[in-house]
Amino acid sequence: MADNSQLWTQQRPGFRPNPPGMQRPPYQVPSSNPGGIPGLGGLTRLERQEAKRLAEEANFSFDGYQVVRREFIAHAFDPAMTIRGNSITFNNSCISKLEDATYIQFLINTATSKLVIRPCEEGARDAIRWCVLKGDKRKSREISCSELTRRLYEILGWEKVYRYKFQGIRINYNGESLYLFDLSDKEAFLPQSKDPETGKIKKSKPVYPDEWKDSLGGDVAEHEASTQIDLTQGFLTPDLVWAERAQTDEAEAEDKK
């Protein structure tokens, strides 16, 4: 009979022959225990998975978690608003998802840096046409508003050289569908430029606020609070924003006398 002891030794790493006259106990494969949960050795794989799920569920909390900012992930087709030095533009995704609104009102809260888009009728006071009709479809249009953008840049301390992009959140307030834009959560872009060698337009990369460098997003409670609004508290139409700013400027001028 062939001697297979050498082959058996190779198949079992660490195997050492018994000393003469000593009987080795049967070899046992160690059982796994995912997650280190006591008492799972005799359970099936599915039972161990369910036990681990229940343990995670019982101990779960949102404490310490951050909601990752949408700006860090590709969002070309998400509702967005872009503010330049003399105009405001909404992308087609934003327009198409706000039902059949052709006219809107801007509401701005300078204390919280929030801007709300509110659908309205054509003849409503301060109504602004934010899209054009092409057949049964509505397309984005550039809204010229140099005085409004100038004041926003001034009030919010933005750099004139940049255009700013904001991601919109659709919310419901007292039965109304609105879009909410947080003006503090912005992506800044330098003007597009041509590659001197190829002549092609170079796509500018976004510049994020400095306070985003050390985080991926806000905590869960902060994230939920950011979408809570009360249109009766602090939100103004642009004409009232200008009037409020003019009063502030006059008061500052008086203090300097």
KAUR-V721659 format. One record per residue. N is the residue number from 1. RES is the residue in one letter. NEAR is the number of other ideal C-beta (glycine too) atoms within 8 Angstrom. Layout:
n->(N	N)
res->(RES	RES)
near->(NEAR	NEAR)
This chain:
n->(1	2	3	4	5	6	7	8	9	10	11	12	13	14	15	16	17	18	19	20	21	22	23	24	25	26	27	28	29	30	31	32	33	34	35	36	37	38	39	40	41	42	43	44	45	46	47	48	49	50	51	52	53	54	55	56	57	58	59	60	61	62	63	64	65	66	67	68	69	70	71	72	73	74	75	76	77	78	79	80	81	82	83	84	85	86	87	88	89	90	91	92	93	94	95	96	97	98	99	100	101	102	103	104	105	106	107	108	109	110	111	112	113	114	115	116	117	118	119	120	121	122	123	124	125	126	127	128	129	130	131	132	133	134	135	136	137	138	139	140	141	142	143	144	145	146	147	148	149	150	151	152	153	154	155	156	157	158	159	160	161	162	163	164	165	166	167	168	169	170	171	172	173	174	175	176	177	178	179	180	181	182	183	184	185	186	187	188	189	190	191	192	193	194	195	196	197	198	199	200	201	202	203	204	205	206	207	208	209	210	211	212	213	214	215	216	217	218	219	220	221	222	223	224	225	226	227	228	229	230	231	232	233	234	235	236	237	238	239	240	241	242	243	244	245	246	247	248	249	250	251	252	253	254	255	256	257)
res->(M	A	D	N	S	Q	L	W	T	Q	Q	R	P	G	F	R	P	N	P	P	G	M	Q	R	P	P	Y	Q	V	P	S	S	N	P	G	G	I	P	G	L	G	G	L	T	R	L	E	R	Q	E	A	K	R	L	A	E	E	A	N	F	S	F	D	G	Y	Q	V	V	R	R	E	F	I	A	H	A	F	D	P	A	M	T	I	R	G	N	S	I	T	F	N	N	S	C	I	S	K	L	E	D	A	T	Y	I	Q	F	L	I	N	T	A	T	S	K	L	V	I	R	P	C	E	E	G	A	R	D	A	I	R	W	C	V	L	K	G	D	K	R	K	S	R	E	I	S	C	S	E	L	T	R	R	L	Y	E	I	L	G	W	E	K	V	Y	R	Y	K	F	Q	G	I	R	I	N	Y	N	G	E	S	L	Y	L	F	D	L	S	D	K	E	A	F	L	P	Q	S	K	D	P	E	T	G	K	I	K	K	S	K	P	V	Y	P	D	E	W	K	D	S	L	G	G	D	V	A	E	H	E	A	S	T	Q	I	D	L	T	Q	G	F	L	T	P	D	L	V	W	A	E	R	A	Q	T	D	E	A	E	A	E	D	K	K)
near->(2	3	5	6	7	7	7	9	9	6	5	8	3	4	7	4	6	7	5	4	3	6	4	4	4	3	5	4	4	4	6	4	9	9	6	5	11	4	4	11	6	4	8	5	6	6	9	13	9	8	11	11	8	8	10	8	7	6	6	5	5	7	4	5	7	9	9	8	11	8	10	7	7	3	9	4	4	9	11	13	15	12	10	9	9	8	12	12	11	14	11	7	10	15	14	7	7	11	5	4	10	9	13	11	12	12	12	13	14	10	5	6	9	12	12	15	17	10	11	9	6	7	4	9	3	9	12	9	10	13	11	7	8	6	4	2	6	10	10	11	9	7	10	6	10	9	7	10	14	10	11	12	10	7	9	8	4	9	5	6	5	10	10	11	11	15	12	14	9	10	10	7	8	4	4	8	8	12	13	13	13	10	11	6	9	9	10	12	12	9	7	7	8	7	9	4	4	4	6	6	7	8	5	9	5	9	8	9	7	5	6	8	6	4	8	6	9	10	10	10	7	8	11	8	7	8	9	6	11	6	9	4	6	8	11	11	10	11	7	8	13	10	8	10	10	8	8	8	8	8	8	8	8	7	6	5	4)
